[in-house]
Amino acid sequence: MASYTSEELLIATIADMLQPARHIAVGVLSPIPGSAALLARARSGNTKKVSIIGSMEEPYRTDGGVDLFDCAAQGRIDAFFLSGGQIDGQANINLTGIGDYPRQDVRWSGAFGSAYLYFLVPRVILFREEHSRRVFVPKVDFISAPGTSAPNVYRPGGPHALVTGLCVFLFERARGRFRLASVHPGHSVEEVRDETGFDFDCPDQVPTTRTPDDATLGLVREQVAPAIASPYPAFARRVWPQAVA
């Protein structure tokens, strides 16, 4: 088996979660999820639709957020990605800032349509490459988008998983908690516990995240790398300099 980068491991891991999705939407600042969406599309024989906000390339072009909001409201987006400056154990995300609102010590760019899409898209994958207690906190300072809702709230969408640089969590909606699903090669359950500020469920035996095989790496390097270079040129040049030169 050929060697792989940490980015390629994450891309392959996320792509596996996208197998059931017909229409995958990705944000403008999400090169790893974007690459995973294109890998899932390539595996499907290009039958899946991928929308990348900010891309002017067909067939990934969208008419901005309004287009995606309309699609989500009509149930025509199956998977989306969210992140946050803070994420807690109930899958709440904070995109607003740190400290007591409204006089916060740090302000971020804001939530935009995160809460809206979190409620409507059935398979939302949370992604944050950095895995630290700074990010994964016991309770977010501000809930920009909630991970769970009361039983009487209509909510077809919500969190499916959390993928980080150390591991994969699956979110159990009925219990409102994360469960550790796998740990990436070279890391351990103890490291995940040390670097996670919230409590989570953990089986007695935690598998190692499946590594990308040669066929997957071939698709990533030969098809995904040149395709992703338009919406995410800096990322593509850094990870696959030979493929996009």
N, C-alpha and C positions, 0 to 999 in steps of 0.2 A: 504494500500500500504506500502511495506517495505521501510525503509529509504535507502538513496543512498548517495554516496560520490560525491564530485565535479567532480572527474575523471569519474565516471560512468555516470553522466549527460552529460559530453562532449562526451564520447564514444557513447552514445545513440543518441545524437544530430547529430554527424557526420555520424553515420551509416544510419540515415534516408536519408541523401543526397546521399548515395551510392546505393540506390535501383535500379536506371537504369543501373549501371555499371556492365559489365560482367567480366572485368579484372581490378583489383585494384592493384597499385604498391605503396609501402611504403618504406621510407628510414630507415637507421639503427638507427637514433636518434629520432624516432617518435613513442614512445610506445602508446600514446593515439590514434593517427590516425591508428596505426597498430591494436590496439584492436578494433577500430570501423570497420576496414576492415574485421576482423574475425567475428565480430558480424553480419555484413551484409551477410557474407558467410554462417553463421549458419542459419540465417533467410531464406536464399534461398534454404535450404536443401543441402548445400555444392556444389551448382552448379556454384557459382562464383569462379573465379581464383584470388588468392591473392599472389603477389610476394613481399617478404620482403628482401631487400638488406642486405646481411650479414648473413642471416639465412641458416643453412645447413640442416634444417629439411624439409622433403617432407611433403606436396606439396608446401611449401613456398619458396624453394630454387631458386635462380637465379644465372646466371653466371656473376654476377657483373653488373656494369653500362652498359657495352657494350651490354649485353643481353637486358636490358630495352630500351636502345637507339634504337636498331634494332626494337623491338616491337613497340615503339612509332612511328618510321618512317613509319612503315607498317600500322599504325592505329589500333594497337592491344592492346593499353592501353586506358581504358576509364576514369580512375580517378587516380590522383596523389596528393601529398601534398607538399607544399612548406612553408617555413617560412622565417624569416629575422631578422637581428639585428635592422633594420628599415623597416617600411612599410608605404607608404603614401596613400593619398586618391585616387590616380590613379592606385592603386594596384601595383606600382613599389616596388621591394624588393631590399634591400641592404644586401648582404652577404660579402662585401669586407672590409668595415671599416668606421671609423668616421673621418671626417676632409677632407681637400682638397687633392684630389688624385694628385700625388702619394705619397706625404709626409703626410700621415695620422697619426693622433694622436693614433688611435687604429686600428689594423689590425685583421680581422677574417680569418677563414680558406679558404674562397673563394667560388665562385659560382658553381664550378664543372660543371655539365650539367644542371643547373637550367634553364637558358635561353632557351636552346634547348627543354627541356620538357615543359616549359611554352608555347612555340609556337605550340607544337604538340598535347598535351593531352587535349581533349575537356573539361574535368571537373577537373580543378585544384582548390583544396580547400586550402586556406591559413590558417595556424593555428599558433597561439601564445598564450600560456596560460597567460602570463603576459600581462595585459592591462594597459598601461601607456603612457604618452606623450614622454617618453624616446624611446619607440618603435614605436608608431603611430605618425609620424611626419608630418608637412606640406609638406615637400619635402625631399626625401632621399638624403644623401650626395653623394651617388654613386649608379647608376642604374645597379645592377648586372643582373637583369632580368626585362624587362619592362612589365607593366600590359596591355598596349594598343599599337596598331600599326597603322600606316597610312592605309587608305582604300585600297591602291594599293599593300599592303603587304599580301602575302598568309599566313594566320594564322588560322588553324583549331582549335587551342587550346587557352587556356587563363583562367583567374580567374572566378570561379563560386561563391565563398563565402569566407568570413573571419570569422573564429570561434575563440573566445577568452574566457578568464575566466569570462568575464562580459556579453557577448552578441553574437549575430549572425548578421553579415552584409551579404547581397547579393550584388553582383557586377552587375551593369547594363552596359553591354559592349557598347551599342549604345551611352550612355551618358558619359562613362568613369568615373563613380562615384559609391560609395557605398551607399546602402540604409539600414537603420537599420531595421532588420526583426523581431528580438525578443530580449528580455532582460532576463537573467537568474534569477530564483527565488532568492529573497533577494537583488536584485540590482535594479537600477532605470535608467531611461533615463538621468536624470540629472547627475548621476555618470558617465555614458558613455560619455556624453559631456565633463565633467570635465577632464576625463582621456584620451581624444582623441585629438591629435594635428591637425588633418585634418578635414575639413568640410564634412558633409555627409547629405543625404536626410533622413527625418524622418517623418513618417505619424503621423496624429493626435493621433491615438491610436496604441500603440506598444504592441503586445501581449507578454505574458510571455513564455519563452521557455518551450516546452512540457517536462515533467519529465518522466523518465523511469518507465514503469509499471512493475508489478511483473513478467510477462513472459519474458520481456527484461532482468531484473535483474537476473532471473534464467539462461538464456543463457549466460550472461556475467560471472557469478560466477562459473557455472558448466562446460561450454565449452571453453569460451574465456580465462579465467584466466589460466588454465593449459596449453593451447596451446601457449599463449603469453609468458610463463615463459622461453622458450628456447631462443628466440631472445632478450627478455628484462627482464632478471631475477631480477634485482634490483627493477624495477618498479612493477613487479608482486608480489614480496615479500612484498613491502611496501603497496600496495593497497589491496591485497587479501592474507594475510599471511596464513590463514587457508586453502585456496584452493590449495596453492602450497607448503605447508609444506612437 
